[in-house]
């Protein structure tokens, strides 16, 4: 492992930083409690390029040169990191996300225990959404671990890259990385459906084809957990439906309404009194009102469904905020 990177990641861990940004002829930048902080002197371009080359190896370096970016997960200073190597006007740059050393439970993530009931479903779609860096992958891993601890199920996880490594408990978990183990998400999902899965974990829905295959899997008797970028539950549903051509959006909305279990949208909030970051969530469950709103394409009305859906297990950001303010049993671990 490149010595410089080892030292930088270790320093980031001591500072409780979630991310490290490295760019040629620029000091290190670390994200601590959501804020950026500059650390140390400027790093020479040649040193960063050497670190990137050693991280990727010869074959992936050639791919990086051709494509201009590369994703991987590695252990640095005994800390698992998700690393993106890319090019900027200054040269090669690296963005590293520090991940938790082990898969955490919902309780350890300081999430509401009500989310656990979604793991009881045997089929359907659970979407975890939010902006970049809000802890979606950590929450996804926590839900998978809840299933792993409580149920004997065949779980297939497809990610790019693999962020959290699971150990089999009651469930049998197989993890595949794109493109290391399969050339694409699309191919990996098609293959997974031939491998007797009970639960399918799809790291992120990015393309129309991945969304189509995900909906089909959720509709045909599998429980599917996935993530996507959005600021609200309504935006997540709108993005899914409107990723398809206009002439089939009606059928896509019907399919989405029929298979939906829940949408959880989260943001990270610094709890000043406790000195830690915690997820603040908006939770939409598949009530009859929610399903009807989705079928009609009235995504602007989702806010009203959430507001009136407390008895159906729904949470607005404001209501969840009040729960956070009343919470006393905080679990102190690294930031999500």
C-alpha positions as CSV (number, residue, x, y, z in Angstrom):
1,X,0.0,0.0,0.0
2,X,1.4,3.4,-0.9
3,X,3.0,4.9,2.2
4,X,1.6,8.4,1.8
5,X,-2.0,7.2,1.4
6,X,-1.6,4.9,4.5
7,X,-0.5,7.9,6.6
8,X,-3.3,10.2,5.2
9,X,-6.1,7.7,5.9
10,X,-4.8,7.0,9.4
11,X,-4.8,10.8,10.1
12,X,-8.3,11.1,8.7
13,X,-9.5,8.3,11.0
14,X,-7.9,10.1,14.0
15,X,-9.8,13.3,13.0
16,X,-13.1,11.3,12.5
17,X,-13.1,12.4,8.9
18,X,-15.5,10.7,6.5
19,X,-13.7,11.6,3.3
20,X,-10.2,12.5,2.0
21,X,-9.6,14.5,-1.2
22,X,-6.2,14.5,-2.8
23,X,-5.3,16.6,-5.8
24,X,-2.0,17.5,-7.4
25,X,-0.1,20.5,-5.9
26,X,-2.9,21.0,-3.4
27,X,-3.0,20.4,0.4
28,X,-5.1,17.4,1.5
29,X,-8.8,18.2,2.1
30,X,-10.7,16.2,4.7
31,X,-14.5,16.3,5.5
32,X,-15.0,16.3,9.2
33,X,-18.6,16.4,10.5
34,X,-19.8,17.6,7.1
35,X,-17.3,20.5,6.8
36,X,-14.1,20.6,4.7
37,X,-10.7,21.2,6.4
38,X,-7.3,21.7,4.7
39,X,-4.5,19.6,6.2
40,X,-0.8,19.8,5.6
41,X,1.3,21.0,2.7
42,X,0.6,20.6,-1.0
43,X,1.1,17.1,-2.4
44,X,3.3,16.8,-5.6
45,X,1.6,15.6,-8.7
46,X,4.1,12.8,-9.2
47,X,3.4,11.4,-5.8
48,X,-0.3,11.2,-6.4
49,X,0.1,9.6,-9.8
50,X,2.5,7.0,-8.2
51,X,-0.1,6.2,-5.5
52,X,-2.9,5.9,-8.0
53,X,-0.8,3.6,-10.2
54,X,0.1,1.3,-7.3
55,X,-3.5,1.2,-6.1
56,X,-4.9,0.2,-9.5
57,X,-2.1,-2.1,-10.8
58,X,-1.1,-2.3,-14.4
59,X,-4.3,-3.7,-16.0
60,X,-6.7,-1.2,-14.2
61,X,-4.2,1.6,-14.7
62,X,-4.5,1.1,-18.5
63,X,-8.3,1.1,-18.2
64,X,-8.0,4.3,-16.1
65,X,-5.9,6.0,-18.7
66,X,-8.4,5.2,-21.4
67,X,-11.5,6.1,-19.3
68,X,-10.3,8.8,-17.1
69,X,-11.7,7.4,-13.8
70,X,-11.7,4.2,-11.8
71,X,-13.5,2.9,-8.7
72,X,-12.2,0.4,-6.2
73,X,-12.5,-0.7,-2.5
74,X,-9.3,-1.3,-0.5
75,X,-8.1,-1.7,3.0
76,X,-5.8,1.2,4.0
77,X,-4.4,1.5,7.5
78,X,-6.8,-1.3,8.6
79,X,-9.7,0.9,7.4
80,X,-11.9,-0.1,4.5
81,X,-12.1,2.7,1.9
82,X,-14.1,3.3,-1.2
83,X,-11.7,5.1,-3.6
84,X,-12.3,7.0,-6.8
85,X,-9.3,7.9,-9.0
86,X,-10.0,10.5,-11.6
87,X,-8.4,13.3,-13.6
88,X,-8.7,17.0,-13.2
89,X,-7.0,20.1,-14.8
90,X,-4.2,19.6,-12.3
91,X,-3.6,15.9,-13.0
92,X,-4.5,12.7,-11.2
93,X,-6.8,13.1,-8.2
94,X,-8.1,10.7,-5.5
95,X,-11.3,10.8,-3.4
96,X,-11.4,8.3,-0.6
97,X,-14.5,7.5,1.6
98,X,-13.7,5.9,4.9
99,X,-16.1,3.1,5.6
100,X,-17.0,1.5,8.9
101,X,-14.8,-1.4,9.9
102,X,-17.7,-3.7,10.3
103,X,-21.4,-3.9,9.2
104,X,-23.5,-2.0,11.8
105,X,-27.0,-2.7,12.9
106,X,-29.8,-0.2,12.6
107,X,-29.4,0.6,16.3
108,X,-25.7,1.2,15.9
109,X,-26.4,3.5,13.0
110,X,-28.8,5.5,15.3
111,X,-31.7,4.8,13.0
112,X,-35.3,4.4,14.1
113,X,-36.1,0.7,14.9
114,X,-39.3,1.0,12.9
115,X,-37.1,0.5,9.7
116,X,-36.6,-3.1,10.8
117,X,-40.1,-4.1,9.8
118,X,-39.2,-3.6,6.1
119,X,-36.8,-6.5,6.3
120,X,-39.8,-8.8,7.1
121,X,-41.0,-8.5,3.5
122,X,-40.5,-11.5,1.3
123,X,-40.8,-9.6,-2.0
124,X,-41.0,-6.0,-3.3
125,X,-38.8,-3.0,-3.6
126,X,-37.0,-1.0,-0.9
127,X,-35.3,2.2,-2.1
128,X,-32.8,4.1,0.0
129,X,-32.2,7.6,-1.3
130,X,-30.5,10.8,-0.4
131,X,-27.6,13.1,-1.5
132,X,-24.1,11.9,-2.0
133,X,-22.3,11.1,1.3
134,X,-25.5,10.8,3.4
135,X,-24.9,7.3,4.5
136,X,-27.1,5.4,2.1
137,X,-24.7,2.5,1.8
138,X,-24.3,2.2,5.5
139,X,-28.1,2.0,6.0
140,X,-28.4,-0.5,3.1
141,X,-25.7,-2.7,4.8
142,X,-27.6,-2.4,8.1
143,X,-30.8,-3.6,6.6
144,X,-29.0,-6.5,4.9
145,X,-27.4,-7.4,8.3
146,X,-30.9,-7.3,9.9
147,X,-32.0,-9.9,7.4
148,X,-28.8,-11.9,7.9
149,X,-29.3,-12.0,11.6
150,X,-33.0,-12.9,11.6
151,X,-33.8,-15.0,8.5
152,X,-32.4,-17.9,6.5
153,X,-32.3,-16.3,3.0
154,X,-30.2,-16.5,-0.1
155,X,-28.9,-12.9,-0.5
156,X,-27.1,-11.8,-3.7
157,X,-25.4,-8.3,-3.5
158,X,-24.2,-6.5,-6.6
159,X,-22.1,-3.4,-6.0
160,X,-19.5,-1.2,-7.8
161,X,-17.3,-1.3,-5.8
162,X,-18.0,-3.6,-2.8
163,X,-18.1,-1.4,0.3
164,X,-19.1,-3.6,3.2
165,X,-18.1,-7.3,3.5
166,X,-20.7,-9.5,5.1
167,X,-20.2,-12.7,7.0
168,X,-22.9,-15.4,6.7
169,X,-25.0,-15.7,9.8
170,X,-28.5,-17.2,9.3
171,X,-28.4,-16.1,5.7
172,X,-26.2,-17.1,2.8
173,X,-24.7,-14.0,1.3
174,X,-22.8,-13.8,-2.0
175,X,-21.3,-10.5,-3.1
176,X,-20.3,-9.6,-6.7
177,X,-18.4,-6.5,-7.8
178,X,-18.9,-4.7,-11.1
179,X,-16.8,-5.0,-13.3
180,X,-14.5,-7.4,-11.3
181,X,-17.0,-10.3,-11.2
182,X,-19.5,-9.2,-13.9
183,X,-19.1,-6.7,-16.7
184,X,-22.1,-4.6,-15.8
185,X,-25.0,-4.2,-13.4
186,X,-27.4,-5.3,-16.1
187,X,-25.6,-8.6,-16.7
188,X,-25.1,-9.2,-13.0
189,X,-28.9,-8.7,-12.3
190,X,-29.8,-11.1,-15.2
191,X,-27.4,-13.7,-13.8
192,X,-28.6,-13.2,-10.2
193,X,-32.1,-14.1,-11.2
194,X,-30.9,-17.5,-12.3
195,X,-29.1,-18.1,-8.9
196,X,-32.1,-18.8,-6.7
197,X,-32.0,-15.4,-4.8
198,X,-34.5,-14.6,-2.0
199,X,-33.0,-11.1,-1.6
200,X,-31.3,-9.0,-4.2
201,X,-29.1,-6.0,-3.2
202,X,-28.3,-3.6,-6.0
203,X,-25.7,-1.0,-5.0
204,X,-27.3,1.8,-7.1
205,X,-29.9,2.3,-9.8
206,X,-28.2,4.5,-12.4
207,X,-29.6,3.6,-15.8
208,X,-33.0,2.9,-17.3
209,X,-32.1,-0.7,-17.9
210,X,-31.0,-1.3,-14.3
211,X,-34.2,0.3,-13.1
212,X,-36.3,-1.9,-15.5
213,X,-34.5,-5.1,-14.3
214,X,-34.8,-4.0,-10.7
215,X,-38.6,-3.5,-11.0
216,X,-39.0,-6.8,-12.7
217,X,-37.0,-8.6,-10.0
218,X,-39.1,-6.9,-7.3
219,X,-42.3,-7.9,-9.1
220,X,-41.4,-11.5,-9.5
221,X,-41.1,-12.6,-5.9
222,X,-37.8,-11.2,-4.8
223,X,-37.1,-8.7,-2.1
224,X,-34.9,-6.0,-3.7
225,X,-32.9,-3.4,-1.8
226,X,-31.3,-0.6,-3.8
227,X,-30.1,3.0,-3.5
228,X,-30.3,6.1,-5.7
229,X,-29.6,9.8,-5.4
230,X,-32.5,12.1,-4.6
231,X,-33.4,14.8,-2.0
232,X,-36.9,13.4,-1.1
233,X,-38.9,10.3,-1.4
234,X,-41.1,12.0,-4.1
235,X,-38.0,12.9,-6.1
236,X,-36.8,9.3,-6.0
237,X,-40.1,7.9,-7.3
238,X,-40.3,10.7,-10.0
239,X,-36.8,9.9,-11.2
240,X,-37.6,6.2,-11.5
241,X,-40.8,6.7,-13.4
242,X,-39.5,9.5,-15.7
243,X,-36.4,7.6,-16.6
244,X,-38.6,5.7,-19.1
245,X,-40.1,6.8,-22.4
246,X,-43.4,8.7,-22.0
247,X,-45.4,6.0,-23.8
248,X,-44.6,3.4,-21.1
249,X,-44.6,5.6,-18.0
250,X,-48.1,4.6,-17.0
251,X,-47.3,0.9,-16.9
252,X,-44.0,1.7,-15.1
253,X,-45.8,3.7,-12.4
254,X,-48.3,0.8,-12.0
255,X,-45.4,-1.6,-11.7
256,X,-43.7,0.6,-9.2
257,X,-46.8,1.0,-7.1
258,X,-47.5,-2.7,-7.1
259,X,-44.1,-3.8,-5.9
260,X,-43.1,-0.9,-3.6
261,X,-42.4,-1.7,0.0
262,X,-40.9,1.6,1.1
263,X,-38.7,4.5,0.2
264,X,-36.3,5.9,2.8
265,X,-34.7,9.2,2.1
266,X,-32.0,10.3,4.5
267,X,-29.8,13.3,5.3
268,X,-26.9,13.4,7.7
269,X,-27.4,15.8,10.6
270,X,-24.8,16.8,13.2
271,X,-26.3,16.4,16.7
272,X,-24.5,19.1,18.5
273,X,-25.5,18.0,22.0
274,X,-24.0,14.6,21.4
275,X,-21.1,15.5,19.1
276,X,-22.0,13.0,16.4
277,X,-23.6,12.6,13.0
278,X,-26.9,10.8,12.6
279,X,-29.3,10.1,9.7
280,X,-32.5,12.2,9.6
281,X,-35.0,10.3,7.5
282,X,-38.2,10.7,5.4
283,X,-40.0,7.4,5.1
284,X,-42.7,6.5,2.7
285,X,-44.5,3.2,3.0
286,X,-46.7,1.4,0.4
287,X,-50.1,2.4,1.8
288,X,-53.1,2.4,-0.5
289,X,-52.9,6.2,-0.6
290,X,-49.2,6.1,-1.6
291,X,-49.9,3.5,-4.3
292,X,-52.8,5.4,-5.8
293,X,-50.7,8.6,-5.9
294,X,-47.8,6.8,-7.6
295,X,-50.1,5.2,-10.2
296,X,-51.6,8.6,-11.0
297,X,-48.2,10.1,-11.4
298,X,-49.1,12.8,-8.8
299,X,-45.6,12.9,-7.2
300,X,-46.1,16.4,-5.9
301,X,-48.8,15.0,-3.6
302,X,-46.4,12.6,-1.9
303,X,-45.7,15.2,0.7
304,X,-49.3,15.2,1.7
305,X,-49.3,11.4,1.8
306,X,-46.3,11.5,4.1
307,X,-47.9,14.2,6.3
308,X,-51.0,12.1,6.9
309,X,-49.4,8.7,6.9
310,X,-48.1,8.5,10.5
311,X,-50.5,5.6,11.3
312,X,-49.0,3.7,8.3
313,X,-45.5,4.1,9.6
314,X,-44.5,7.1,7.5
315,X,-42.2,9.8,8.7
316,X,-41.7,13.3,7.4
317,X,-38.3,14.9,8.0
318,X,-39.8,17.2,10.6
319,X,-41.4,14.4,12.6
320,X,-38.2,12.3,12.4
321,X,-36.3,15.4,13.6
322,X,-38.5,15.5,16.7
323,X,-37.7,11.8,17.4
324,X,-34.0,12.6,17.1
325,X,-34.4,15.4,19.6
326,X,-36.1,13.0,22.1
327,X,-33.6,10.2,21.5
328,X,-31.4,9.4,24.5
329,X,-29.9,6.0,23.7
330,X,-27.2,7.2,21.2
331,X,-24.7,4.7,20.0
332,X,-21.3,6.3,19.6
333,X,-19.3,4.9,16.7
334,X,-17.6,6.4,13.6
335,X,-19.6,8.7,11.4
336,X,-21.8,6.9,8.8
